[in-house]
């Protein structure tokens, strides 16, 4: 380990000082007779330089956290994964979320074709998702803390951690509905005859039909049994319904899901990791079975793929829309809300190979994503061949209509055990959404307990109270009005996600510094990280994020049915929290404005929490207390 990190990291730090520290080179070469050869001389030289930098600033030379009044105290009871692979499996549960099987990829295929869509999707995975995934994994694993305390690396940005907390709490108010709907569908597949494939149910109207062919020239068709099941059991838009009509099935499912989440969250992290691992393995197995049977049953071949290789219309606006949908799909690798990867990585052992796992997670997402797109293509064509055009003949005015109408009809028409295949598919979606709900809630709780020490002794009442409040809020989205608003609410967080990702790149590779970031990665992983990787993250990813921001801004400004005031207030509040904290942080420090900024931008208590790793880190980094790092070293 020392052969990889020790001398190399010392050399990195000395190089940064010599290049940017003004008289640093003179100090190393001559002052106090400190030599520059050998690992001991390098460590002594670096220690001398760092101590001089600390003493030159208006900061006490003692270990402190945030306000410099106390050290950061690690929560020793937070636990770790039972196996290092749990991080991989927990991250891969996001591969099977409902968005992956939504109309988003179909929109991209119809308007951009397979070639453009796949190029844009893979670019999003490897230029956007992978670098941000690696940075989040580094912040969580190195600091062993959640998405607030991890900003010890640059305390002025800790307001971003509170913004992430707001985003996660906002999405948790409605995210359970994503698990409720597939659970209802999965339970209904246990009937001898699938309910949505016939019209003999109490919720069916007099006009209900089970036709499997329609006249394309006719603009109106009778409501299909599949559509009426969705209207009555899910959207509560059946005959005689009002804005506050509530689906009893949705209410029961919401209560059951939150009770299950509560039972899991009261278990140790090692048990939660095993649960997520088992859920992910089940999802992989079910998906492989469903995919191959679907491909065989629907006679999927190269001709099916070739028909979508090129776009139907060469319109720049449509092509940009296709690229935008592919980029949004690639962002699923980072999970719902934000900061989930920081939290998941914080339960890794310090020497886990986060870089390799990040690559494998993103490759898995890309593979599952492309296979899911093919499934969506087949389900879309099958539904429009037999039931009607979406949304010309069938328009439920809801983002979920494509997934649950198309796939439920497709599996219902399978010739062999349709109940089984429908059950397997909807269980996949249910487990993915339940896992995402668990991970997001765990991220919120971990952030709070890591940051606020006084909350750690009250974990059980806090967990129960939070889940009770979220469950009560979720009941609103079981109404017709609340369910209809799920069209816009998930979209509001996307704009914030890209901006926060840009801030993470700025913080890790510019403020903290290219040299420090690379050296810390090498120390944590125990292997060499190429400078090209850091250079690419530093320059390539921000450019790509700028393009994403432009595209997402277009979506945000073109929303229909969402009041502009609500949109701008929700987005403004998130960033206002971060800005206000920055101002607060600067005013709480001492010295000149330059010294205050240096102190706020420098890492506080940034070191491994394990005592042995910390001593080794301090030895090779050349400073006895990792309190303040010279801001000049961050510009390399």
N, C-alpha and C positions, 0 to 999 in steps of 0.2 A: 504493500500500500504506500509506504513512504517513498519507495522508489518511483512510484507513479506520480504522487501528489506533492511530497515534501519539498524536494529541491525545485521542482517545476513551479509550484505555487509560490515559494519564496522568490524565485526568479521573476515570476509574473508581477508580484507586488513591488519588488525593487525596480523593475523596468517601468512600471507605471509611475513610481515616484520620480525616477530620473527623467522621464519624458515630460512630466507635468508638474513636478514639485519645485521648480525653481532651483534652489540651492541644494536639492536632495542629493545630487551626484557628489557635491563637495563633502557633504556630511558622511556619506558612505565611504568615500575614498580616504578621508584624512582625519575626520574629527574623532578624538578620544582613542585613536589607535585601533579602530575597529577594522578588521580585514574584510575582504570581499570574496575570499575563496573558501570553499567548503560549506557544507550545510549549516554547521554551527555558526560560522561567520555571517552567513546570509541571515539566519534567524536573529542574531544579535543586532545586525545592522538594521533590519526591518523593525525590530522592537524599538530601537533608539529613535528611528524616524517617526514611528507611530506615536510614541509617547510624547515626542516633541510637538507633533501636530495637535494632540489632545490638549497639552498644556497651553498651547498658543490660542485656544478658543475659550470662550466664557462658559465652560462646562466643567462641572466637578469630575475629577478622575476616579469615579466610583461606578460600580455597576448599577444601572437604573433602567426603568421602563417607562416609556411615554412621557410622564411629567418629570422624570429624573428624581423621583422621590422614593422609589422602591424598585427592586429588581422584578423582572417577569418571573412568575412562579408557575412552573409547569404543573398541569394536572396529572399526577401520577396514577390516578384511578381511571384515566380515559381508555386504557387498553389498546390492543393492537389486533391486526388480522391474525387468524389462526394459521394461515398459509399466505405466502407472498403472492400466490396466484389469485387471491381473493380480490385484490385491486383490479386485476385484469377482468375478471368475471363481473365485478360490480360495474365497471365502466362499460362493458359490452352489453349490459342490459338495455342501454339506450338504443341499441341497434334495431329493436323491434317495436318502438313506440308507434302509436297510431299515425303520427305524421308521416312516417316512412311508407305507410300504405294508403296515404290520403290522395287527394286529387292534385297535390303539388307536383309530383313527378309526371303525372299524366299531362298537366298543363305544359311542362317543359318539353315532353316528347312531341306533343301535337304542334307546338309552335317552333321548336328548335330542332327536332329530330334527335335520333340517338347519338349522332356524332357530336353535335354541339353540346348536348346535355351531359354526355359522359365526360367530355373535356372539361366543361365548367365544374362538374361535380368533383372530379379528381383534383382539379386545381384548388377547389375549396378545401378539400381534405388535406392536401399536402402543403398548401401555402398559408392557409388560415387555421384549420383545426389542429393540425399536428404541432406547429410552433406554440400556439396558445395552450394546448394541452401540456406540452413539455414545461412551459413556464409555470403553469398552475401546479403541476406535479412537483416541480422544484420548490416552490414556495411552501407547499404543504409538507413535503417530506423533510426538507432541511430544517424547518422550524418546528415540526411536530405540533402544529396548531392550526386552527380553523381560519376562515376567510377574513377575520378581523385582526387577530393577533399576528397573522403571517405578514402583515404590513410593517412589522418591526424593521424590515429591510429598508424602508424609507418612510418614517412615521408621518410625514406630512400627507401621505396618500392614504392614511388609515380611514379617512372619511369615505373612500371608495368601499372599504369593508362594510361600513354601515349602509351604504347605498345597495350593496349586494344583499345585505340582510333584508332591506325593504323590498327588493325585487323578489326574493325568495318567499317572503311572507305574503306578498301580493299574489303570486302564482299559486301558492298553497291554498288560498281561499277557494279556488275553483278546480284545482288540478285533480282532485279525487274523482271528478265526473269522468275524466278520461279512463279511469279504471272501472267505474260503475257501468258504463254502457256495454263494454265487452263481457262483463260478468253477467249482465242480464241476458245477452245473446247466448252465452255459454250454458247458462242454466236452462234456457228454453230448448236447447238442442237435446236435452235429456228426455223430452217427450217422444212417444212412439212415432208421431208424425210431427215434423218441424212446423211450429205454429205459423210462421210467416209464408209457408208454401200453400196454405189453403184459406178459405174465406168462412170457415165455420166457427169463428171466434166471436166472443161477445163484443169486441171492439170494432169488428168489421162493419162497414156501411153497406147499404143496399146496392151500391154501384160497384162493390168490390169484385175484382176479376183475377183470374190466374192465367190469363192468356200468355202464350209464349211467342206471339208474332203480332206485328202491328203495321199499320199503313204509315210509311214515312212521310207521305204527303198530308196526312191528317195532323193538325197542330194540337189537337186534344185527344187524350186517350183515357179510358176508365182507370181509376186508381187501382194499382196492382196490390195484391195481398202483402207483398214485401214492403211496399211504401206505407200501407196502412199500419203495419206492425210498428214501423219507426215512428209514425205520427202519434199513435196512441200510447205505446209503451215507453217511448223515449222523449219525444219532443212535446208531448201533451197538447197537440194541435188537432185532436179529433173533433167530431161534431159537438157543438155546444160548449166548447172550451173557452176560457177567458185567459187574460194575461197572467193571472195568478193560479191557473189550474196546475195541479201538482200530480206527478206520477208516483203512485204508491210504490211501485217496483224500484224507482230511483231512490226514494227515501229509505226503504229497507236496505238497499245495497250500500248507500252512503254510510248508514249507521254500522253495518257489518264491516265495511272496509276500515273505518276509523277505529273500531274496536280491535281489529286485527293489527293495525299499525301500532296502536297503543301497547298491545301485548308484546310485539316484537321490540319496540323501543325500550321497554323495561328490562330487556335482556342485555348481557354484555356485548361489546362490539364484536368479539370473536364469534359469538353465536349469530349475530346479524350478518357477518361476512359469510359464514357457512350457508345461511339461508339464501343470500343473494347468489352465491356460487351454485347452489342446487337449482335455484330458479333459472339461472342463465343456461345451465346444462340442459334443463328440461326444454327451454325455449329453442335452443339449438337443435335438439333432437326432433321436436315437433315440427320445426320449420323445414328441416331437411325432408321429413316424411311428406309434409303437405306440398312442398315445392315439386318434388319428383312425381307425386301422384297427379298434381295439377298439370304438369307438363305432359305427362303421358295421356291423361284423360282428354285434354284440349288439343292434342297433337301439335304441341309447340315445336317448331323447327327453325332452320335458318331463314326460311322465307318469312316467318313471322317477324323476325328481327330486321331483315332487310327492308321490309315495308315501311319501317320507321327510321331508316338510316339518315334520311335527309328531311328537312322541314317541308311542310306542305305549301307554305307561303314565305317568300323571301322579303319579309318586312322587318326593318330594323327594330321597330318598337316591339314586335313579337319575339324577335331573337333575343333582345335584352331581357324581356320578361322570362324567357326560357332559361337564360343564364342566371337570372335572379332566383328562380325557383331552385335551381341546382345548388347555388351557394347557400340558400337557406337550409336545404336538405343536408348539406355537409356540416352545418353548424350543430346538428344533432349529436355529433360526437362529444360535444362539451356538456351535454345534458341539459335538462330544463332549468329555468331560473338562471343562476350563475354561481360560480365558485364551488360547484359540486366536486370537481377534480381536486381542488385544493384540500377539501375535507377528506376525500377518499385517500389521497396520497399521504395525509398526515398520520394515517394508521399503518403506513408501511414501516418496516424496519429501516434504519438510516442508510444501510448499504444496499437497499433494493435498487435494481437497475431500472430506474424510472424512464430512462431514454429508450431502452429496448421495449419496455412495456408500452410506452406511448406509441411507438411505431406499430407494434402488434395490434393495439386497440384500434388505431386509425385504419390499418389494413383490413381488420375484421369489419369495421363499419363500412368501408368501401365495398367489400365483397357482398355483405348482406344487403347493402343499399342497392347495388346493381341487380341482385336477384329479386329484391322486393319490387323494383321498378318493372321488371319483366312480369311479375305476378299482377301488378296493377294494370299493365297493358292488356293482359289476357282478360282480367275481370271487367275492365272497362269495355272492351270490344264485345264480350259475351252479353253484358247487360244491354248495351245499345243495339245489339242484333235482335234481342228478344223482347225487351220491355219498353224501351224508349230512349230518346236522346237526352243526355244531361247537359244543360238544364232546360232544354226546350220542352220536352214532354213531362219530365219529372224535375221539379224544382222545389226542394224543401227549405231553400234559403238558409242552409246551415252547412258549415264546413265538414261536418261528419257524415253528410248524406251520401257522399261518394263511397266512402269506406264501407259503411254498414249496409247500404242498399246493394252495391255491386257484389261484394264478397258473399253476403248472405244468400243472394240469389244464385250465384255461381255454385256454392257448395250445396245448396238445396237441390240443385239439378244433377248432382253427381249420381251416377247409376249404381254405385256400390257404397253402402253404409254412409249416406250423406251426413247423418247425425254425427258420426265419428269425426269426419274431416272438418265439419263446421266447429265441433267442440274443440278440436286441437288448435285450429286457427284462432278462435276467440280467446282461448286460454293463453295463447302466446301474447296477444295484445294486453290481456288483463294482467299477466305477470310482469310484463314490461312497464306498464303504467303504475302498477303497485310498487315495483322496485324503484321507479323514478320518484314516486311520492315518498317512499322511505328514505331514499338518499337525500332528497331535498330537505326533508324535515330533520334528518340527522345532521345535515350541514348547518341548519339554523341553530339547533341545540348545541352542537359542538362549538360553533363560533361564540355563542353566549357564555358557555361554561369555561372556555379557554380564556376569554377576555375578562370576565367578571368573576373574580375568585370567590366573592361572597355568595354567588349563586350555586356553587358546587355542592354545598351541603343541603340544598333544597331541590335536588334534581327531580325527584318523583312528583312533588306537587306542581313544579313548573311544567313538566312534560304533560301531566294530566290536564292542567289548566289550558295550556296551549292547544292541545288536541280537542278539548271541549269547545273552545272558541272557533277553531277552524272547522270542526264538524257542524257547528251551528250556522256558520257562514255558508258552508257548502249546501245546506238545505235550500237556500235561496235559488241556487242554480238547478234545483230540481223542478222549479216552476217553468212555465212556458216562456215568460219574459226573461228569467235568468239564463235559461238554456240558450235562448236566441242570442244573448250577448256574448256567448263563448266564441262567436265568430271573430270579434275584434280584440278581446282581452289578451289572448296569447300573442297577438301581433305587436302589442305595445312594448313588450320587453325586448324585441329584436334590435331595435335602434340602440337601446342602452347597452346591449350585449357587445355590439361592435365597438362602441366608444370605450367601454371598460377594457375590452381586449387591447385596444390601442394604447390605453394608459398603462396596462401591464407591460407591454413591449417597451414603452418609453421608460418606465420605472426600472425594469430589470436590466436593459441593455444600454441605457443612456445615463439615467440618474445614478443608479447603483454602479454602473460602469461595465463596459465590455470585458475588461480584464478580470474584475472581481467576479462577475457572473460566470465567466468561463472557468475560473479557478475554483469557485465554490461547487460548480457542477462536477468538475474533475475530482474534487475532494469527496463529495457525496457518493459519486458513482464508483470511484476507485479506478477510473480509466480515462484515457485522453479523449477530449472533445475537440474536433477539428475547428479551427478558426473560421473556416468557410461556413459552418453551421451557424455560429454566432453572427457572422456578417450577414447571412441570409435572413435570419430572424430580425436583425437590427434594421435592415433596409428593405428587403423584399416584402415581408409581412405587413409593415405599415402602409406601403403603396397599395397592396391588395386590399387592406382594410378600408382605405380611402375610397376605392371603387365600390366596395360593398356598402359603405356608408351612403354613397350617392344613390345607389340602387334602392336601399331600404328607405331613404328619405322620400323617394318617389312613391313608394307604397304608403308611407305614413301620411303623405299629403293627399293621397287619392282615396282615403277611406270613405266609405259611404255608411250612413247610419250611426256614426259615432260623433258625438258633439266635439268640436275642435277644442273647446275650453277644457273638457275632461282629458283629452289627449295631451295637450300642452302642460296642464297642471301635473299629470302623473309623471311625465318625462322631466318637467322642471324640478319637481320635488326630489327626484332621485339625485340629480346633479347638484341641486342646492345644498343637500346634506354634505356632499363631498367638499364643495367650495367653502361652506361655512366652517367646516372642521379645519380646513387649511388655514383660514384666517385666525381661528381660535388657537391653533397650534403655534403659529408665529407669534401671537401676542403673549403667549405663556412662557416664552423663552427670554433670555437676557442678552445684552450686548448690542452691537450695531446691527443694522438690518442685514448686512452681509453675513455676520456671525450667526444671526438667528436663522437665516435660510440654510446656512451650512449645517447647523445643528439639526434642523427639521428634516433635511434631506439625507443626513447621515444615519446609518443603521444603529439602532439601540438594542442592546442585548441580543444581537444577531449571531447566534452560534448554536451548535447542536445541543439539545437538552441533556443527552446522555453525558455523564461526567467524563468517561474515558474519551469519547469522541470530542468533547469540548476541549479537554486538555491538549489533545493531539492537534486540534484545529488552531488553538491559540499558539501552540508551539510553532507550527509551520507557517502560520500567518504572521508571526512576529509581533504579537501584542498580548499582554497579559489579560486585558479586559477589552472585549470587542464592543466598546461603547460608542465611539465616534470615529468615523473614517473620513480622511481628508477629502473634501469635495473635489479637489483638483484631480484626484486619481480617477474620478468618474467620467472624465471627458475623453478618455483614450478610446 
